[in-house]
């Protein structure tokens, strides 16, 4: 990736003491600090040669609604050749105060001593540009319908470059304080050619973009070329996009960017920055199966908007990379209010856990020609790693906790995409992904109707929610497609799955315990009788009525549908597909129990198990008896022998969620359909249990089939329903005894 050379420079001097109360100009400086030493001492900046500073920036503007009192109040903007600070806090009498020293935005409470080129800038309230969030924005450049609004901009924070009503060129911004923005565009067509921003400190509200490097809101159309953003802090986004006009949303396009958000982690596991009161969503939600640490989502989109990234590197130390939240409902059914389009870009985590993308509500996130996960040490990233080191003295490297697997791959990325709520989804086209799991679904309600119905969406990619994996490769440790008791519609075309545990699709009881819950719990005895869902049909489509946004949807399919097409040769489906739903979930799944896993294969080679199953998680935080007493045990078997009835997973072991093993078993509330057409072949490795088997005359099952205990000949095609058991063909080798592809129980 081609990057322009831009080196940041900060010149600060220690001057004679001045009268703080008088705000008077002082005499010429007698001596100067060493520049790098001054940066480290004043702002706690981590460089290759230094340790951390104080560990937490105190912040100049909280961004919250709580009243803040200051030691010193400033009435109006003022500039000083030199000025003395003594660690006091400063605020504006009316409005918001920003202090710069040598062009660098700082928190004056961090300063002790006398400095040259000091500017106090007082700005008023920047109008809300996303759904009424009138936060305490402070930004170097603010654009509205009239162009550059200098009264609401902190122009002294632009160290280099030029700017006008249409945009800026070659600008450099450094912020070593909380909640300071680089550029906010709330209206107009704006172009930024070359923006370099370095930031230390937290953001305050990721739903409103407080503290983001660039924020595009209102109906702004903002193009940013050669954007370089490196930040350490919690929810200190490189990008925020959010508007409130569905008919005219903000559109942001980033070309040739490097966007890095991080919260440095030390050897003892602590992080440089910690959460504080007044910060919205400042710790990653553990119930998603990611580590609950104070982190940053590199990009956040809210309400409505479109974000395009071309040839851009996006990195995060944890939580998320390109995420959406608080998404508005669409103006018209079938439309998306949030769209992310990433092309020829690289996305990765430096830390040990996080999701690459989160689609919620009416959001669709697309990745074309991208490298996702396992990238930092790759040849594709080599030039960027070296450039950032040379230009910013910033080391891009995996944290100590990130370990390579035996095959050399890093599976520290937890999910490629989380699909949540309503009609959200995503597209992966000609993309390579490496991570613990591929796409995870919870609370998803993609709408699809029974084939032949008046509103038939069976033959098309529905505009009301779907996920497409096309011409891509997914290297995963666990399941490539992990569905937690909800109703996604998934299309797979010519895509290779390489799963260490041998699982391509897992439909399971939801193990998301919900916000505020202390733990997820699961019954350990898989042999215990299971109550049949009286409303569940294992042989026909299950339907439900569901209100989605403001629309009442009637008779939508309540089963999970995954369609595979042209997966042959190098992309043959070498792996297993399970449905282990049996009991009502304790989590936040939209469907509680009773779902079919409908698997369709069009011109595919299938080499694996397709089966209903029982499943258990591979590890638990603890085991408990019927009275709720904890039982010490090293395994499920030992726990059961000691009287345990359930296992629990808590936030301290968040990554245990989703990590499960399967044993093929007859369906109770968890039927599996296998539909083969257009020359598809299923090579059966071991015993499988289905409720529906359908194939056309051109397709084949290389195995023996019984239906309700009677042998049937499936050559020539047909459709069978009932208690279907499929075993390897006579004389064919069977599996080795670990049917789940993981640790069997």
Secondary structure as the mmCIF struct_conf table of DSSP 4:
data_model
#
loop_
_struct_conf.conf_type_id
_struct_conf.id
_struct_conf.beg_label_comp_id
_struct_conf.beg_label_asym_id
_struct_conf.beg_label_seq_id
_struct_conf.end_label_comp_id
_struct_conf.end_label_asym_id
_struct_conf.end_label_seq_id
TURN_TY1_P TURN_TY1_P1 UNK A 20 UNK A 23
HELX_LH_PP_P HELX_LH_PP_P1 UNK A 27 UNK A 29
BEND BEND1 UNK A 30 UNK A 30
HELX_RH_AL_P HELX_RH_AL_P1 UNK A 35 UNK A 43
TURN_TY1_P TURN_TY1_P2 UNK A 48 UNK A 49
BEND BEND2 UNK A 54 UNK A 56
BEND BEND3 UNK A 60 UNK A 60
BEND BEND4 UNK A 64 UNK A 66
BEND BEND5 UNK A 71 UNK A 71
STRN STRN1 UNK A 72 UNK A 74
BEND BEND6 UNK A 76 UNK A 76
STRN STRN2 UNK A 78 UNK A 86
BEND BEND7 UNK A 87 UNK A 87
STRN STRN3 UNK A 90 UNK A 92
BEND BEND8 UNK A 93 UNK A 95
STRN STRN4 UNK A 96 UNK A 101
TURN_TY1_P TURN_TY1_P3 UNK A 102 UNK A 103
STRN STRN5 UNK A 104 UNK A 106
HELX_RH_3T_P HELX_RH_3T_P1 UNK A 108 UNK A 110
STRN STRN6 UNK A 112 UNK A 123
HELX_LH_PP_P HELX_LH_PP_P2 UNK A 125 UNK A 128
BEND BEND9 UNK A 130 UNK A 130
TURN_TY1_P TURN_TY1_P4 UNK A 131 UNK A 132
STRN STRN7 UNK A 139 UNK A 144
TURN_TY1_P TURN_TY1_P5 UNK A 145 UNK A 146
STRN STRN8 UNK A 147 UNK A 148
HELX_RH_3T_P HELX_RH_3T_P2 UNK A 150 UNK A 152
BEND BEND10 UNK A 153 UNK A 153
HELX_RH_3T_P HELX_RH_3T_P3 UNK A 155 UNK A 157
STRN STRN9 UNK A 160 UNK A 164
TURN_TY1_P TURN_TY1_P6 UNK A 165 UNK A 166
STRN STRN10 UNK A 167 UNK A 176
BEND BEND11 UNK A 177 UNK A 177
TURN_TY1_P TURN_TY1_P7 UNK A 178 UNK A 179
STRN STRN11 UNK A 181 UNK A 185
BEND BEND12 UNK A 187 UNK A 188
STRN STRN12 UNK A 189 UNK A 200
BEND BEND13 UNK A 201 UNK A 201
BEND BEND14 UNK A 204 UNK A 204
STRN STRN13 UNK A 205 UNK A 205
TURN_TY1_P TURN_TY1_P8 UNK A 206 UNK A 209
STRN STRN14 UNK A 210 UNK A 210
TURN_TY1_P TURN_TY1_P9 UNK A 211 UNK A 211
BEND BEND15 UNK A 213 UNK A 213
STRN STRN15 UNK A 214 UNK A 217
TURN_TY1_P TURN_TY1_P10 UNK A 218 UNK A 219
STRN STRN16 UNK A 221 UNK A 232
BEND BEND16 UNK A 233 UNK A 233
TURN_TY1_P TURN_TY1_P11 UNK A 234 UNK A 235
BEND BEND17 UNK A 238 UNK A 238
STRN STRN17 UNK A 239 UNK A 243
BEND BEND18 UNK A 244 UNK A 244
TURN_TY1_P TURN_TY1_P12 UNK A 246 UNK A 247
BEND BEND19 UNK A 248 UNK A 248
STRN STRN18 UNK A 251 UNK A 255
BEND BEND20 UNK A 256 UNK A 256
STRN STRN19 UNK A 258 UNK A 262
STRN STRN20 UNK A 265 UNK A 265
TURN_TY1_P TURN_TY1_P13 UNK A 267 UNK A 268
BEND BEND21 UNK A 269 UNK A 269
STRN STRN21 UNK A 271 UNK A 271
BEND BEND22 UNK A 272 UNK A 273
TURN_TY1_P TURN_TY1_P14 UNK A 277 UNK A 278
STRN STRN22 UNK A 280 UNK A 280
BEND BEND23 UNK A 281 UNK A 281
BEND BEND24 UNK A 283 UNK A 283
HELX_RH_3T_P HELX_RH_3T_P4 UNK A 286 UNK A 288
TURN_TY1_P TURN_TY1_P15 UNK A 289 UNK A 289
BEND BEND25 UNK A 290 UNK A 290
STRN STRN23 UNK A 296 UNK A 303
STRN STRN24 UNK A 304 UNK A 304
STRN STRN25 UNK A 305 UNK A 310
BEND BEND26 UNK A 311 UNK A 311
STRN STRN26 UNK A 313 UNK A 316
BEND BEND27 UNK A 317 UNK A 318
STRN STRN27 UNK A 319 UNK A 327
HELX_LH_PP_P HELX_LH_PP_P3 UNK A 328 UNK A 330
BEND BEND28 UNK A 331 UNK A 332
TURN_TY1_P TURN_TY1_P16 UNK A 333 UNK A 334
BEND BEND29 UNK A 337 UNK A 337
STRN STRN28 UNK A 338 UNK A 343
BEND BEND30 UNK A 344 UNK A 344
STRN STRN29 UNK A 346 UNK A 349
BEND BEND31 UNK A 350 UNK A 352
STRN STRN30 UNK A 354 UNK A 360
BEND BEND32 UNK A 361 UNK A 362
STRN STRN31 UNK A 363 UNK A 368
BEND BEND33 UNK A 369 UNK A 369
STRN STRN32 UNK A 371 UNK A 372
BEND BEND34 UNK A 373 UNK A 374
TURN_TY1_P TURN_TY1_P17 UNK A 376 UNK A 377
BEND BEND35 UNK A 378 UNK A 378
HELX_RH_3T_P HELX_RH_3T_P5 UNK A 379 UNK A 381
HELX_RH_AL_P HELX_RH_AL_P2 UNK A 382 UNK A 392
TURN_TY1_P TURN_TY1_P18 UNK A 400 UNK A 401
STRN STRN33 UNK A 404 UNK A 404
TURN_TY1_P TURN_TY1_P19 UNK A 406 UNK A 407
BEND BEND36 UNK A 408 UNK A 408
STRN STRN34 UNK A 410 UNK A 410
STRN STRN35 UNK A 415 UNK A 415
BEND BEND37 UNK A 416 UNK A 416
STRN STRN36 UNK A 417 UNK A 420
BEND BEND38 UNK A 421 UNK A 421
TURN_TY1_P TURN_TY1_P20 UNK A 422 UNK A 423
STRN STRN37 UNK A 425 UNK A 429
BEND BEND39 UNK A 430 UNK A 430
STRN STRN38 UNK A 432 UNK A 435
BEND BEND40 UNK A 436 UNK A 436
BEND BEND41 UNK A 438 UNK A 438
STRN STRN39 UNK A 439 UNK A 442
BEND BEND42 UNK A 443 UNK A 443
STRN STRN40 UNK A 445 UNK A 445
STRN STRN41 UNK A 449 UNK A 449
TURN_TY1_P TURN_TY1_P21 UNK A 451 UNK A 452
BEND BEND43 UNK A 453 UNK A 453
TURN_TY1_P TURN_TY1_P22 UNK A 454 UNK A 455
TURN_TY1_P TURN_TY1_P23 UNK A 458 UNK A 459
BEND BEND44 UNK A 460 UNK A 460
BEND BEND45 UNK A 463 UNK A 465
STRN STRN42 UNK A 467 UNK A 470
BEND BEND46 UNK A 471 UNK A 471
STRN STRN43 UNK A 473 UNK A 476
BEND BEND47 UNK A 477 UNK A 478
BEND BEND48 UNK A 480 UNK A 480
STRN STRN44 UNK A 481 UNK A 484
BEND BEND49 UNK A 485 UNK A 486
STRN STRN45 UNK A 487 UNK A 487
STRN STRN46 UNK A 489 UNK A 493
BEND BEND50 UNK A 494 UNK A 494
STRN STRN47 UNK A 496 UNK A 499
TURN_TY1_P TURN_TY1_P24 UNK A 500 UNK A 501
STRN STRN48 UNK A 503 UNK A 508
TURN_TY1_P TURN_TY1_P25 UNK A 515 UNK A 516
BEND BEND51 UNK A 518 UNK A 518
STRN STRN49 UNK A 519 UNK A 523
TURN_TY1_P TURN_TY1_P26 UNK A 526 UNK A 527
BEND BEND52 UNK A 528 UNK A 528
TURN_TY1_P TURN_TY1_P27 UNK A 534 UNK A 535
BEND BEND53 UNK A 538 UNK A 540
STRN STRN50 UNK A 543 UNK A 548
TURN_TY1_P TURN_TY1_P28 UNK A 549 UNK A 550
STRN STRN51 UNK A 551 UNK A 557
BEND BEND54 UNK A 559 UNK A 559
STRN STRN52 UNK A 560 UNK A 565
BEND BEND55 UNK A 566 UNK A 566
HELX_RH_3T_P HELX_RH_3T_P6 UNK A 569 UNK A 571
STRN STRN53 UNK A 573 UNK A 574
BEND BEND56 UNK A 575 UNK A 575
STRN STRN54 UNK A 576 UNK A 579
BEND BEND57 UNK A 583 UNK A 583
BEND BEND58 UNK A 586 UNK A 587
BEND BEND59 UNK A 590 UNK A 590
BEND BEND60 UNK A 593 UNK A 593
STRN STRN55 UNK A 597 UNK A 602
BEND BEND61 UNK A 603 UNK A 603
STRN STRN56 UNK A 605 UNK A 607
BEND BEND62 UNK A 608 UNK A 608
STRN STRN57 UNK A 610 UNK A 617
BEND BEND63 UNK A 618 UNK A 618
BEND BEND64 UNK A 621 UNK A 621
STRN STRN58 UNK A 622 UNK A 624
TURN_TY1_P TURN_TY1_P29 UNK A 626 UNK A 627
BEND BEND65 UNK A 628 UNK A 628
STRN STRN59 UNK A 630 UNK A 631
BEND BEND66 UNK A 634 UNK A 635
HELX_RH_AL_P HELX_RH_AL_P3 UNK A 636 UNK A 641
TURN_TY1_P TURN_TY1_P30 UNK A 642 UNK A 643
STRN STRN60 UNK A 646 UNK A 650
HELX_RH_3T_P HELX_RH_3T_P7 UNK A 651 UNK A 656
TURN_TY1_P TURN_TY1_P31 UNK A 657 UNK A 658
STRN STRN61 UNK A 660 UNK A 664
BEND BEND67 UNK A 668 UNK A 669
STRN STRN62 UNK A 672 UNK A 677
BEND BEND68 UNK A 678 UNK A 679
STRN STRN63 UNK A 681 UNK A 683
BEND BEND69 UNK A 686 UNK A 686
STRN STRN64 UNK A 688 UNK A 695
TURN_TY1_P TURN_TY1_P32 UNK A 697 UNK A 698
STRN STRN65 UNK A 700 UNK A 707
TURN_TY1_P TURN_TY1_P33 UNK A 708 UNK A 709
STRN STRN66 UNK A 710 UNK A 712
TURN_TY1_P TURN_TY1_P34 UNK A 715 UNK A 716
STRN STRN67 UNK A 718 UNK A 728
HELX_LH_PP_P HELX_LH_PP_P4 UNK A 729 UNK A 729
TURN_TY1_P TURN_TY1_P35 UNK A 730 UNK A 731
BEND BEND70 UNK A 737 UNK A 737
TURN_TY1_P TURN_TY1_P36 UNK A 739 UNK A 740
BEND BEND71 UNK A 741 UNK A 742
#
